[in-house]
Every structure is written in C-alpha cells, then in structure tokens.
Amino acid sequence: MGLLDDAMLVLGERGVLEPLGGLIRQVYRRAADRHEPELGDDAMSFGTTVWRNLTNLGKATLGGADGIRVRLEDNSLEVLCAGYVVRLYSLQGGIESIRWEGSDARLGGAVENSRDGQLAFDDAEQFPEVFTGVVPPKRHVRVAHTGDLGTGEATAYIGLPRDNRDGGSPWFDVRLWFGDAAIPVLPLPVVDGVPGQRHDELVIPELSLETLRGPGRAAGGAAGRLA
C-alpha cells in the first residue's frame, strides 16, 4: 500500500472519512435545494454557501468524537486525527490545476509534505528523528470537492498535496473519493476579466460591536445618571 492508502485506512478506522463524506454530500444537496437564480443566486453564492456550511457543520459534527480534534484554520475546516491533518478545499478547475499558493496555511501543508525525512518539526535541534513512526511521513491530506448546481450531486477527491511551485503535479497521490468526475466544477468569480479568489480564500470580515441606545438617550446623559 502507498502513503495515501495508509492515510485513508487510518482515517477511515478512526471515524473521520464516513461522516465527512456524508456531510459533503448533504451540504451540496441542501445548497442546491436553496439555490434560486431568479433571486440573484449564482455559482459564487452557491460555492460560498457550501464552504461556510461545511466549515460550521464540520466543526459541530466531528468536534466531539474521540481521538478527533477540529479547528478552523485560515477560515477553513481542519481535522486532526492520528497525526494526520485533513483540510477541505473547493475544486474550481481540474484536479491537477489546484493551486496551494492562496494562503500560508494552504501552502504550508504542501511544503511540509514535500520535505525529506521526518516532517513533524521544522527545527533540527528539536531532535525530529525521535518522532519517526509517530507522525506520518506525509501527514497532510487534502479533500477537494465540487458539486452540480442543479442536482446537488457532490464529487470529492482525496490526496496528498505536493509543493509544485517549481512545476509538476500539485499531488504526490490523488484519487476520486466519491461522485462523478464528469460533474462540472464551480467557476472562479471573474472581475474585469481576471479570475478572483476561490470561495474558501475569501476573508471573513471582522464585525465591530457597538452599544445600542434607545432613541433620545445620549451616552453622556446615561453616564451622568449612573455617576
């Protein structure tokens, strides 16, 4: 067996893959049911809905399971289990056209997988050889998903990302996990003829909180009455 087979076997046995795959299918079906082009919905709104639903529901679904830790990293869902780091990305283009340079977190996994030797630590003075066999040699696993806007049928690939900034494939190994490879992928948003960010690279704005005041009640007056 190869390294991807090992990863899928462990993640399957530990209860990561089945609920994660079920969640991806469910989210695409529901997003398609709610998709209303006549109200202004388009491929970008569909993709953004899928991304946010997977992030929020994934944390709720997998977060309480034994041996599984879930966190949000760079606005995306990250699942940690048995030394593996699983992240989800929307697929917008062919599986070989995916790029990792969208953010430091996205690129970091591909870079770490591409290093020789033990990958658990960056600093050689931390004696990384002690951890050989504890942390998988290519521990970063990526799920690239897409779905049909009309039917909600989902497709997902699973693979080991590779740093390909100097050329070559973005994967050490990748395969169709489930679905139909012929399903059209969601397009990138285009502004003035230039492809924009992927849905899962969009920045979630910080919301400022302000104290609500009733009509005719100035802040100074309220403060004076409390003094």
C-alpha positions as CSV (number, residue, x, y, z in Angstrom):
1,M,0.0,0.0,0.0
2,G,1.0,3.6,-0.6
3,L,1.0,6.5,1.8
4,L,-2.4,7.7,0.6
5,D,-3.8,4.2,1.2
6,D,-2.3,4.2,4.7
7,A,-3.9,7.6,5.4
8,M,-7.3,6.6,4.2
9,L,-7.2,3.3,6.1
10,V,-6.3,5.1,9.4
11,L,-8.8,8.0,8.9
12,G,-11.5,5.5,8.0
13,E,-10.9,3.3,11.0
14,R,-10.8,6.4,13.3
15,G,-14.2,7.6,12.1
16,V,-13.2,10.6,10.0
17,L,-14.0,9.7,6.4
18,E,-17.5,8.3,6.6
19,P,-19.1,11.3,8.5
20,L,-17.0,13.8,6.5
21,G,-18.1,12.3,3.1
22,G,-21.7,12.2,4.3
23,L,-21.5,15.8,5.3
24,I,-20.1,16.9,2.0
25,R,-23.0,15.2,0.1
26,Q,-25.6,16.6,2.5
27,V,-24.3,20.2,2.2
28,Y,-24.3,20.1,-1.6
29,R,-27.8,18.7,-1.8
30,R,-29.2,21.3,0.6
31,A,-27.3,24.2,-1.1
32,A,-28.8,23.1,-4.5
33,D,-32.3,22.9,-3.0
34,R,-31.9,26.5,-1.7
35,H,-30.2,27.8,-4.9
36,E,-32.5,30.4,-6.6
37,P,-31.0,32.1,-9.7
38,E,-34.2,34.2,-10.1
39,L,-33.4,35.8,-6.7
40,G,-29.8,36.5,-7.8
41,D,-28.0,33.4,-6.7
42,D,-25.1,32.3,-8.9
43,A,-22.1,29.9,-8.8
44,M,-20.2,32.2,-6.4
45,S,-23.0,32.4,-3.9
46,F,-23.5,28.6,-4.2
47,G,-19.8,27.9,-3.6
48,T,-19.7,30.3,-0.6
49,T,-22.7,28.7,1.0
50,V,-21.2,25.2,0.6
51,W,-17.8,26.4,2.0
52,R,-19.4,28.1,5.1
53,N,-21.8,25.2,5.8
54,L,-19.0,22.7,5.6
55,T,-16.9,24.7,7.9
56,N,-19.5,25.3,10.6
57,L,-21.3,21.9,10.4
58,G,-18.0,20.0,10.1
59,K,-16.8,21.5,13.4
60,A,-20.1,20.6,15.0
61,T,-20.3,17.1,13.5
62,L,-16.7,15.9,14.1
63,G,-15.7,18.1,17.1
64,G,-16.9,15.8,19.8
65,A,-15.6,12.5,18.5
66,D,-12.9,10.5,20.4
67,G,-9.4,11.0,19.0
68,I,-10.5,13.7,16.6
69,R,-9.8,17.4,17.0
70,V,-11.4,20.0,14.8
71,R,-10.4,23.6,14.4
72,L,-10.8,26.5,12.0
73,E,-7.6,27.4,10.2
74,D,-7.5,30.2,7.7
75,N,-11.3,30.3,7.5
76,S,-11.4,26.6,6.6
77,L,-12.2,23.4,8.4
78,E,-9.2,21.4,9.6
79,V,-9.5,17.9,11.1
80,L,-6.6,16.4,13.1
81,C,-6.5,12.7,13.8
82,A,-3.8,10.1,14.4
83,G,-1.1,12.5,13.3
84,Y,-2.9,13.5,10.1
85,V,-4.1,17.0,9.2
86,V,-7.1,16.9,6.8
87,R,-8.3,20.1,5.2
88,L,-11.2,20.8,2.7
89,Y,-11.0,23.0,-0.4
90,S,-13.5,23.7,-3.1
91,L,-12.4,22.5,-6.5
92,Q,-12.6,25.2,-9.2
93,G,-10.8,23.7,-12.2
94,G,-9.4,20.3,-13.0
95,I,-7.9,18.3,-10.1
96,E,-4.4,18.9,-11.5
97,S,-5.0,22.6,-11.7
98,I,-5.5,23.2,-8.0
99,R,-3.0,25.6,-6.5
100,W,-1.7,25.9,-3.0
101,E,-0.4,29.5,-3.0
102,G,-3.7,31.0,-2.0
103,S,-2.6,31.4,1.6
104,D,0.3,30.5,4.0
105,A,-1.9,27.8,5.6
106,R,-2.9,26.3,2.2
107,L,0.8,26.3,1.0
108,G,2.2,25.1,4.3
109,G,0.8,21.6,4.1
110,A,2.2,21.0,0.6
111,V,5.6,22.4,1.6
112,E,5.7,20.2,4.7
113,N,4.7,17.1,2.8
114,S,7.5,17.8,0.3
115,R,10.3,17.9,2.8
116,D,12.6,14.9,3.1
117,G,12.8,13.0,6.3
118,Q,10.7,13.5,9.4
119,L,8.2,16.3,8.9
120,A,6.9,16.8,12.4
121,F,9.2,19.8,13.3
122,D,11.0,22.5,11.3
123,D,13.9,22.8,13.8
124,A,16.5,20.1,13.6
125,E,17.6,20.9,17.1
126,Q,14.2,19.5,18.4
127,F,15.5,16.0,17.5
128,P,12.8,15.2,15.0
129,E,14.2,11.7,14.4
130,V,12.8,10.7,17.8
131,F,9.3,11.1,16.4
132,T,9.8,8.9,13.4
133,G,6.9,6.4,13.1
134,V,4.7,8.5,15.4
135,V,3.8,11.2,12.9
136,P,3.0,10.0,9.3
137,P,5.8,10.9,6.8
138,K,3.2,12.8,4.6
139,R,0.7,13.8,7.2
140,H,-1.2,16.5,5.3
141,V,-4.3,15.2,3.5
142,R,-6.5,17.4,1.3
143,V,-10.1,16.9,0.2
144,A,-11.0,18.8,-3.0
145,H,-14.8,18.9,-3.5
146,T,-17.3,20.2,-6.1
147,G,-20.9,19.6,-7.0
148,D,-23.7,20.1,-9.5
149,L,-25.6,23.3,-9.1
150,G,-28.8,21.8,-10.3
151,T,-28.9,18.3,-8.7
152,G,-26.6,18.8,-5.7
153,E,-24.7,15.7,-6.6
154,A,-21.2,16.0,-5.0
155,T,-17.8,14.9,-6.1
156,A,-14.8,14.7,-3.9
157,Y,-11.1,13.8,-4.4
158,I,-8.7,12.9,-1.7
159,G,-4.9,13.3,-1.9
160,L,-1.5,14.2,-0.5
161,P,-0.6,17.8,-1.6
162,R,2.8,18.5,-3.1
163,D,4.7,21.8,-3.3
164,N,4.7,22.3,-7.1
165,R,5.8,25.9,-7.3
166,D,8.7,24.8,-9.5
167,G,6.4,22.7,-11.7
168,G,4.9,19.3,-11.8
169,S,1.7,17.9,-10.2
170,P,0.2,19.5,-7.1
171,W,-0.2,16.0,-5.7
172,F,2.0,13.2,-4.6
173,D,-1.0,10.9,-5.0
174,V,-4.7,11.8,-5.5
175,R,-7.8,9.8,-6.4
176,L,-11.5,10.1,-6.8
177,W,-13.1,9.5,-3.4
178,F,-16.7,9.6,-4.4
179,G,-19.0,11.0,-7.0
180,D,-18.9,11.6,-10.8
181,A,-15.6,13.0,-12.1
182,A,-17.6,14.4,-15.1
183,I,-19.6,16.8,-12.9
184,P,-18.7,20.4,-13.9
185,V,-16.6,22.3,-11.4
186,L,-17.7,25.6,-10.0
187,P,-16.1,28.5,-11.8
188,L,-13.9,31.1,-10.2
189,P,-15.5,34.5,-9.8
190,V,-14.3,36.8,-12.6
191,V,-13.9,40.6,-12.1
192,D,-12.9,42.7,-15.1
193,G,-11.8,39.6,-16.9
194,V,-9.4,38.5,-14.1
195,P,-10.2,35.3,-12.0
196,G,-10.8,36.2,-8.4
197,Q,-10.2,34.3,-5.1
198,R,-11.6,30.9,-4.5
199,H,-14.6,30.7,-2.2
200,D,-12.5,29.3,0.6
201,E,-9.9,32.1,0.3
202,L,-12.4,34.9,0.9
203,V,-11.7,36.9,4.0
204,I,-14.5,36.8,6.7
205,P,-14.8,40.5,7.8
206,E,-14.5,41.4,11.5
207,L,-17.7,42.8,12.8
208,S,-17.5,45.8,15.1
209,L,-19.7,45.8,18.2
210,E,-21.4,48.9,19.4
211,T,-23.6,49.6,22.4
212,L,-27.2,50.0,21.5
213,R,-29.0,53.1,22.8
214,G,-32.7,53.9,22.8
215,P,-34.0,57.0,21.0
216,G,-33.2,60.3,22.7
217,R,-30.8,58.8,25.2
218,A,-27.4,60.3,24.8
219,A,-24.3,58.5,26.1
220,G,-23.4,61.4,28.3
221,G,-26.8,61.6,29.9
222,A,-26.8,57.9,30.8
223,A,-23.3,58.2,32.2
224,G,-24.4,61.1,34.3
225,R,-27.3,59.3,35.8
226,L,-25.0,56.3,36.7
227,A,-22.5,58.6,38.4
